[in-house]
């Protein structure tokens, strides 16, 4: 994926309700690469946009919805069926279903595994070791690993529970996630960046932006 992301303006779009009725989907779709998560397809295209080049997906209860623009699908968890240090890693049944699909549109898509060591690094940034990272934070963590080769990363619709999720977005009924932990993880990730790397990150959610600046002691 390195070559695909190189020198690109990238946007990650989440399901926070802060984008509802804003009608900025056209603005999001102008980015070189648009990254979306799990059941993004249920969200309003007027508000959240339509273009999708990369999907990060948990494969937990369903398989991804793709478009003609989709180039990569990456699992937000490693494809293992096991427990390690309290974090549940889902079975790969849905991944196999997707790969065996007869839908011709699937043939041009590269499916990438999430690196197991990278996942554990993200997992271990938290304090509560029985709460696995959400797809949102594992997506951000993975994309930020490419920060030195991209132009910038803009984040829309992700604020780790500072506001509600859009009611149309499909979520697991009992996810073993703790969004406060993910917010804590996000701050630790940002603290590990140097100044030039941090300048490449553009946070569009006003509450998340304020939270970050408060906790990183910026003016």
N, C-alpha and C positions, 0 to 999 in steps of 0.2 A: 504493500500500500504506500510505501515511501515515495515512489515515483509519482503516484497519483496525487498525493498531498503536497508535493514540493512546490513552494512559492505560490500557494493558493490562499485566497480569502475564504475561510471556513466558518460555517455557522452550525451550532448544535441547537436543536429545537426540542424543548420539553413540553409537558402538558399543564404547566401552571395556569391558573385562571387569569393571570395578569394580562394575557393576550386577548381575552374574550372581548369581542365587540370593538377591537382596535383597528380592524381592517388593514393590517400591515402585511398580509401574506405576500403581496407583490414585492414588498421590500425584502422579505426573507428569501424569496426565490431568485433574487438578483445575485446572490453570493455564488462564487465559483463552485463550491461544494456544500451541499446541504445534508446534514446528518440528522436522522430522526431515530426515535426509540420506541420499541415495542408496538403498541396499538395506536400509533400516530395517526393512522388512516381514519380514525373516528372523529378527529378534530376538524373544526371548520377551516376550509381552505382559504376563505377570506381573511381569517385571523392568523392562521398558523402557516399558510402557504401550501403549495402543492408539490413542488420539486423535491425529489429524494434521491440522493446519489449513494448514500451509505446508510444502512440500517444496523443498529445495535439491538440485538434481540435476545431475550432470556430463553426462548423455546420452552417455557414452562408449561403453559396450558394451551398453546396454539402456535401455529406456524406464521411466519412473516407475510405481510401483504406487500407486494413489490410493484414497481412500475417500470416502464421502458427505460427510465433514466437511472435505475438502480444498478450500480456496478459492483458493490461489495455488501455482503452481510457478515457481520461479526458477532459471535456469541458474547453476551455480557458476562458469562461465567465460563470457566473451563469445562470442556465436555468430559466429565468424569461422573460416575455414579458412586459416590462415596461421601463420607463425612470426614472433615479434617478440622480440628480445633474448634468444633462447634458450628462451623459454617456449612449449611446445606448446599450442595452442588447438584443441580437437577440432572435427571437421566437424559439420555440423548435421543429418546424415541421421536420427539417432534423434529429434531434435526434430521433424523433418518427419513421421516415422512417428507420433509421438504426436499431433501436431495433426491428422493425417488419419484417426486412429482413429475407427471407427464406434461405439465404446462411448459410450452416451448420457451416462454419468457424467462424461465429459470436457467436456461442453458448458458447464457452469457455472463452469469453472475459468479463471482468468486466468493466462496464461503470460507471464512477464516475463523480459526479457533482463538479463544482468548488465552494468552499465555498464563500457565498455572502459577508461575513465580510472580508475575506481575499482579495477578489477582490477589495472591496472598500478601503482597506488599501493600496493596490498597486496603485489604481487610485489616491488616495489622496497624493501620493508622488510627483505628478507632480505639475507644476505651473499653467498650462492652464487647467482649470477644464472642458472644453468642448471637450477635446481630450481623448478618451478612450485608455487604454493600448493596445498594439498589442499582438498577441498570443505569440510572442517571449518573451516579458518581463513578461507576466503572467505565462508562463511556467517556466522561471528562478525563479521568485518569489516563486512559489509553491514548486519547487524542493529544493530551498535553505532553506525552512522551515524544511527539513529533514536533514540538514547539520550535526547535531550532531550524527546521527546514520550511516552515510555513510562514505566510505573511502575517496573518492574525487569526485569532479564534474569537468569534462573537457567540455569546450564549443568550438565548431567548427562552423564556418559559420554564426555567429551572430555578427554584429557590429553596429546595429542601424543606418544605413544609412551612415556610414563613407565610404563605397564603395557601388556599385550597387548590387541589388539582381540578382541572376542568371535569365537569360531571359526565361528559361524553367519553372520557378516556377510560379504557378498560383496565382495571387493576385486580390483582389477586385479592380475595376476600380476607385472607389471613397471612399477609406477607411477613416473614420474619425480618423485617427491616426496622430501623430506627433512624428517622430522617435527621434527628438531632445529631446522631453519630455521623451521618453523612456530611452534615454541615461542618462538624468538627474535623472530619477528614479533609474536606475541601479547604478549610483554612490552613491545615498543615501542609497540604499540597502547595498552596500558594506561597507559604513561608519558605519552601524549599527552592523557589525560583529566584533567579537573579533579576536585577532591575530591568534589563533589556527584555528578558523573557516575560516578565509581568506586564510590560507595556503592550505586549501583543494580545493580551486578553481583554475583551470588551464585554462587560456585564450589562445587559439591557434591563434586567429586573431591578427596579429601584430599591426594593427592600433588601434584596441580596447585596446589591452594591453598597448600600449604607452599612449593612451588617459587616461586610468585609472591611470597609474602611475604618469602622469603629474598632474591629478586633485586630487589625494590622497597624493601628495607631497612625493612620494617614490623616492628613488634614483635607 
